[in-house]
Amino acid sequence: MQIGMIGLGKMGGNMAERLRRGGHEVVGYDRDPSISDVGSLKDLVERLQAPRAVWVMVPAGAPTRSTVEHLRDLLSDGDIVIDGGNSHYLDDQRHAADLRTHGIGFVDVGVSGGVWGLEYGYALMTGGDEEHVRRLMPIFETLKPEGEDGFVHAGSVGAGHFAKMVHNGIEYGMMQAFAEGWELLEASDAVTNVPETFKSWRHGTVIRSWLLDLLVRALEEDPDLAELKGYAEDSGEGRWTVQAAVDHAVPLPAITAALYARFASRQADSPAMKMVAALRNQFGGHAVASAEGQTGKGADAPGADVTPPVEAEG
């Protein structure tokens, strides 16, 4: 097939390369002229033969919305726009409705595989009309892992990104569980070889996974993770997953806790934990570290004005 690819960063650029290796003709556009095949979206559309297929691989939100709107005014009846970024599924439905009035199809694709996708293939979760998905199957077959699962037509427009959203929520929970297990092993005096312990779990255990493989690789590169700061961003999809759970009244305690743990990682000196420490001091007389690192009086320490009602936390 012939396809346009908008956004040639780490994901888009590798996907374009995998498609070219698979025999497809890719016309790429990027704001960086040094890696772009054309100078503008208009040039890209003019280079493609009708009926056209254009894959949008730019950041979710305003960048994707403006790109889709621009394409709407450039494309023709029978063309298809594919959004392969991490867009919200409700945005997909709005884009599809808008493009439909111009006779333009829309397919949303949740893509997983990261920087390893060029070599191993990408997991693809698609949403859209059957006729549009079927027409794009040569592209999907090339992008997905060879001879394996890794592709699903999950449902109507929005289903692909909804599935990817839930996938990323699960990923949050799995990553948090591995991280907490690592911290506990490091804190233990009993286990003296933490990296090899994780490595031993890669075969024969019920938690073997690609994430575990990546964890072992990270520990091989930096056994104590001394080169890293304990700070983790969230892509936004974890938040969307939790919000969707609220909307559907579905309990997600593990995924929600993992999301909140990422928020906590951004606080060098947690305001909430300051209050927890203050409350423990007030009701239990526990020693409290001051902002300067000194230990202050508990509520029942000599000179305190308040007699605590209890002496133990809880």
Disulfide bonds with the S-S distance in Angstrom:
none
